Amino acid sequence: MKAWKLKLQNKDGSNIRIAQACIRMGTSAFGLGNLLAPFSKEKQSFQDLMAECEMIVTH
């Protein structure tokens, strides 16, 4: 997602696996998982928590 300067990665900085991508797709129903982000300690959405990954902003 270069246009938005976002990167999806594991907590250690490595690329996510196919299984994690499938979990993210399956749990991101209509963007409702993003409603959890403001209340999460690390500002993560539901799909990020379930897939054990994070979305970061690159510069």
N, CA, C and O atoms as a GROMACS GRO file, in nm:
protein
  236
    1MET      N    1   0.084  -0.117   0.000
    1MET     CA    2   0.000   0.000   0.000
    1MET      C    3   0.088   0.123   0.000
    1MET      O    4   0.082   0.208   0.089
    2LYS      N    5   0.170   0.131  -0.101
    2LYS     CA    6   0.268   0.238  -0.112
    2LYS      C    7   0.205   0.376  -0.124
    2LYS      O    8   0.260   0.473  -0.073
    3ALA      N    9   0.092   0.386  -0.190
    3ALA     CA   10   0.030   0.516  -0.211
    3ALA      C   11  -0.008   0.582  -0.078
    3ALA      O   12  -0.002   0.704  -0.065
    4TRP      N   13  -0.046   0.500   0.020
    4TRP     CA   14  -0.085   0.555   0.150
    4TRP      C   15   0.029   0.549   0.251
    4TRP      O   16   0.012   0.589   0.366
    5LYS      N   17   0.144   0.498   0.209
    5LYS     CA   18   0.262   0.484   0.295
    5LYS      C   19   0.233   0.398   0.418
    5LYS      O   20   0.272   0.431   0.530
    6LEU      N   21   0.162   0.287   0.394
    6LEU     CA   22   0.130   0.192   0.500
    6LEU      C   23   0.197   0.059   0.472
    6LEU      O   24   0.216   0.021   0.356
    7LYS      N   25   0.233  -0.012   0.578
    7LYS     CA   26   0.291  -0.144   0.564
    7LYS      C   27   0.230  -0.235   0.670
    7LYS      O   28   0.218  -0.198   0.786
    8LEU      N   29   0.192  -0.355   0.628
    8LEU     CA   30   0.140  -0.456   0.718
    8LEU      C   31   0.252  -0.554   0.748
    8LEU      O   32   0.312  -0.610   0.656
    9GLN      N   33   0.281  -0.575   0.876
    9GLN     CA   34   0.394  -0.660   0.913
    9GLN      C   35   0.366  -0.729   1.045
    9GLN      O   36   0.272  -0.694   1.117
   10ASN      N   37   0.449  -0.828   1.077
   10ASN     CA   38   0.446  -0.892   1.207
   10ASN      C   39   0.508  -0.798   1.309
   10ASN      O   40   0.572  -0.699   1.272
   11LYS      N   41   0.491  -0.830   1.435
   11LYS     CA   42   0.548  -0.745   1.541
   11LYS      C   43   0.700  -0.736   1.533
   11LYS      O   44   0.758  -0.636   1.577
   12ASP      N   45   0.764  -0.838   1.477
   12ASP     CA   46   0.910  -0.836   1.466
   12ASP      C   47   0.960  -0.771   1.337
   12ASP      O   48   1.080  -0.768   1.313
   13GLY      N   49   0.868  -0.720   1.255
   13GLY     CA   50   0.906  -0.652   1.132
   13GLY      C   51   0.906  -0.738   1.008
   13GLY      O   52   0.926  -0.687   0.897
   14SER      N   53   0.884  -0.868   1.023
   14SER     CA   54   0.882  -0.957   0.907
   14SER      C   55   0.747  -0.950   0.835
   14SER      O   56   0.650  -0.900   0.890
   15ASN      N   57   0.743  -1.000   0.712
   15ASN     CA   58   0.619  -1.001   0.634
   15ASN      C   59   0.519  -1.099   0.694
   15ASN      O   60   0.557  -1.198   0.755
   16ILE      N   61   0.390  -1.070   0.675
   16ILE     CA   62   0.288  -1.161   0.727
   16ILE      C   63   0.278  -1.285   0.638
   16ILE      O   64   0.317  -1.283   0.521
   17ARG      N   65   0.226  -1.394   0.696
   17ARG     CA   66   0.207  -1.519   0.623
   17ARG      C   67   0.071  -1.519   0.555
   17ARG      O   68  -0.014  -1.435   0.584
   18ILE      N   69   0.051  -1.612   0.464
   18ILE     CA   70  -0.076  -1.626   0.394
   18ILE      C   71  -0.190  -1.651   0.493
   18ILE      O   72  -0.298  -1.595   0.478
   19ALA      N   73  -0.166  -1.733   0.594
   19ALA     CA   74  -0.268  -1.762   0.695
   19ALA      C   75  -0.311  -1.635   0.768
   19ALA      O   76  -0.430  -1.616   0.794
   20GLN      N   77  -0.216  -1.548   0.799
   20GLN     CA   78  -0.249  -1.423   0.866
   20GLN      C   79  -0.332  -1.333   0.774
   20GLN      O   80  -0.425  -1.267   0.820
   21ALA      N   81  -0.299  -1.331   0.647
   21ALA     CA   82  -0.375  -1.251   0.551
   21ALA      C   83  -0.519  -1.301   0.542
   21ALA      O   84  -0.612  -1.222   0.534
   22CYS      N   85  -0.536  -1.433   0.544
   22CYS     CA   86  -0.671  -1.491   0.540
   22CYS      C   87  -0.749  -1.457   0.666
   22CYS      O   88  -0.869  -1.428   0.658
   23ILE      N   89  -0.685  -1.460   0.781
   23ILE     CA   90  -0.750  -1.423   0.906
   23ILE      C   91  -0.794  -1.277   0.901
   23ILE      O   92  -0.905  -1.244   0.941
   24ARG      N   93  -0.706  -1.190   0.851
   24ARG     CA   94  -0.741  -1.048   0.839
   24ARG      C   95  -0.861  -1.028   0.747
   24ARG      O   96  -0.951  -0.950   0.779
   25MET      N   97  -0.862  -1.097   0.634
   25MET     CA   98  -0.974  -1.084   0.540
   25MET      C   99  -1.104  -1.135   0.602
   25MET      O  100  -1.210  -1.074   0.585
   26GLY      N  101  -1.094  -1.246   0.673
   26GLY     CA  102  -1.214  -1.305   0.733
   26GLY      C  103  -1.272  -1.226   0.848
   26GLY      O  104  -1.392  -1.232   0.872
   27THR      N  105  -1.189  -1.153   0.919
   27THR     CA  106  -1.236  -1.079   1.037
   27THR      C  107  -1.257  -0.930   1.011
   27THR      O  108  -1.291  -0.856   1.103
   28SER      N  109  -1.239  -0.887   0.889
   28SER     CA  110  -1.254  -0.744   0.860
   28SER      C  111  -1.391  -0.710   0.800
   28SER      O  112  -1.401  -0.624   0.713
   29ALA      N  113  -1.493  -0.778   0.845
   29ALA     CA  114  -1.628  -0.762   0.790
   29ALA      C  115  -1.674  -0.616   0.792
   29ALA      O  116  -1.701  -0.560   0.897
   30PHE      N  117  -1.683  -0.559   0.675
   30PHE     CA  118  -1.738  -0.425   0.653
   30PHE      C  119  -1.668  -0.316   0.733
   30PHE      O  120  -1.727  -0.210   0.756
   31GLY      N  121  -1.546  -0.338   0.775
   31GLY     CA  122  -1.471  -0.236   0.847
   31GLY      C  123  -1.510  -0.219   0.993
   31GLY      O  124  -1.462  -0.127   1.060
   32LEU      N  125  -1.596  -0.306   1.042
   32LEU     CA  126  -1.642  -0.293   1.181
   32LEU      C  127  -1.530  -0.319   1.281
   32LEU      O  128  -1.535  -0.269   1.394
   33GLY      N  129  -1.430  -0.395   1.242
   33GLY     CA  130  -1.316  -0.422   1.331
   33GLY      C  131  -1.236  -0.297   1.363
   33GLY      O  132  -1.166  -0.293   1.464
   34ASN      N  133  -1.246  -0.196   1.278
   34ASN     CA  134  -1.173  -0.072   1.302
   34ASN      C  135  -1.233   0.009   1.416
   34ASN      O  136  -1.168   0.100   1.468
   35LEU      N  137  -1.354  -0.022   1.456
   35LEU     CA  138  -1.416   0.049   1.568
   35LEU      C  139  -1.345   0.018   1.700
   35LEU      O  140  -1.357   0.095   1.795
   36LEU      N  141  -1.273  -0.092   1.705
   36LEU     CA  142  -1.200  -0.130   1.826
   36LEU      C  143  -1.071  -0.049   1.843
   36LEU      O  144  -1.023  -0.034   1.955
   37ALA      N  145  -1.016   0.001   1.736
   37ALA     CA  146  -0.884   0.067   1.738
   37ALA      C  147  -0.872   0.180   1.840
   37ALA      O  148  -0.771   0.186   1.910
   38PRO      N  149  -0.969   0.271   1.852
   38PRO     CA  150  -0.951   0.379   1.950
   38PRO      C  151  -0.945   0.330   2.095
   38PRO      O  152  -0.893   0.401   2.182
   39PHE      N  153  -0.998   0.211   2.121
   39PHE     CA  154  -1.003   0.160   2.258
   39PHE      C  155  -0.892   0.060   2.288
   39PHE      O  156  -0.873   0.021   2.403
   40SER      N  157  -0.819   0.020   2.186
   40SER     CA  158  -0.711  -0.076   2.202
   40SER      C  159  -0.587  -0.006   2.258
   40SER      O  160  -0.560   0.110   2.226
   41LYS      N  161  -0.513  -0.077   2.341
   41LYS     CA  162  -0.392  -0.021   2.403
   41LYS      C  163  -0.291   0.025   2.298
   41LYS      O  164  -0.232   0.132   2.311
   42GLU      N  165  -0.271  -0.056   2.194
   42GLU     CA  166  -0.174  -0.024   2.089
   42GLU      C  167  -0.241   0.032   1.964
   42GLU      O  168  -0.178   0.037   1.858
   43LYS      N  169  -0.367   0.073   1.974
   43LYS     CA  170  -0.443   0.131   1.861
   43LYS      C  171  -0.452   0.034   1.744
   43LYS      O  172  -0.440   0.074   1.628
   44GLN      N  173  -0.474  -0.094   1.775
   44GLN     CA  174  -0.487  -0.196   1.671
   44GLN      C  175  -0.633  -0.229   1.647
   44GLN      O  176  -0.715  -0.226   1.739
   45SER      N  177  -0.665  -0.262   1.523
   45SER     CA  178  -0.801  -0.304   1.490
   45SER      C  179  -0.820  -0.450   1.530
   45SER      O  180  -0.724  -0.520   1.563
   46PHE      N  181  -0.946  -0.495   1.526
   46PHE     CA  182  -0.978  -0.633   1.562
   46PHE      C  183  -0.903  -0.731   1.473
   46PHE      O  184  -0.849  -0.831   1.522
   47GLN      N  185  -0.899  -0.704   1.342
   47GLN     CA  186  -0.831  -0.797   1.252
   47GLN      C  187  -0.681  -0.802   1.276
   47GLN      O  188  -0.620  -0.908   1.257
   48ASP      N  189  -0.620  -0.693   1.319
   48ASP     CA  190  -0.478  -0.694   1.353
   48ASP      C  191  -0.453  -0.778   1.478
   48ASP      O  192  -0.356  -0.854   1.484
   49LEU      N  193  -0.540  -0.765   1.576
   49LEU     CA  194  -0.526  -0.843   1.699
   49LEU      C  195  -0.542  -0.992   1.671
   49LEU      O  196  -0.465  -1.074   1.723
   50MET      N  197  -0.641  -1.029   1.591
   50MET     CA  198  -0.666  -1.170   1.561
   50MET      C  199  -0.553  -1.231   1.476
   50MET      O  200  -0.518  -1.347   1.497
   51ALA      N  201  -0.497  -1.156   1.384
   51ALA     CA  202  -0.391  -1.206   1.296
   51ALA      C  203  -0.252  -1.187   1.356
   51ALA      O  204  -0.153  -1.230   1.296
   52GLU      N  205  -0.244  -1.123   1.472
   52GLU     CA  206  -0.116  -1.097   1.540
   52GLU      C  207  -0.018  -1.024   1.450
   52GLU      O  208   0.096  -1.066   1.432
   53CYS      N  209  -0.064  -0.913   1.392
   53CYS     CA  210   0.020  -0.831   1.306
   53CYS      C  211  -0.010  -0.684   1.334
   53CYS      O  212  -0.094  -0.652   1.419
   54GLU      N  213   0.057  -0.594   1.265
   54GLU     CA  214   0.036  -0.452   1.287
   54GLU      C  215   0.048  -0.375   1.156
   54GLU      O  216   0.119  -0.417   1.065
   55MET      N  217  -0.022  -0.264   1.149
   55MET     CA  218  -0.016  -0.174   1.034
   55MET      C  219   0.068  -0.055   1.078
   55MET      O  220   0.038   0.008   1.179
   56ILE      N  221   0.173  -0.023   1.001
   56ILE     CA  222   0.258   0.090   1.036
   56ILE      C  223   0.261   0.191   0.922
   56ILE      O  224   0.232   0.158   0.807
   57VAL      N  225   0.296   0.314   0.956
   57VAL     CA  226   0.310   0.420   0.856
   57VAL      C  227   0.458   0.432   0.823
   57VAL      O  228   0.542   0.446   0.912
   58THR      N  229   0.490   0.425   0.693
   58THR     CA  230   0.628   0.441   0.649
   58THR      C  231   0.648   0.584   0.600
   58THR      O  232   0.552   0.654   0.568
   59HIS      N  233   0.772   0.627   0.594
   59HIS     CA  234   0.799   0.764   0.549
   59HIS      C  235   0.888   0.765   0.429
   59HIS      O  236   0.922   0.871   0.378
   0.00000   0.00000   0.00000
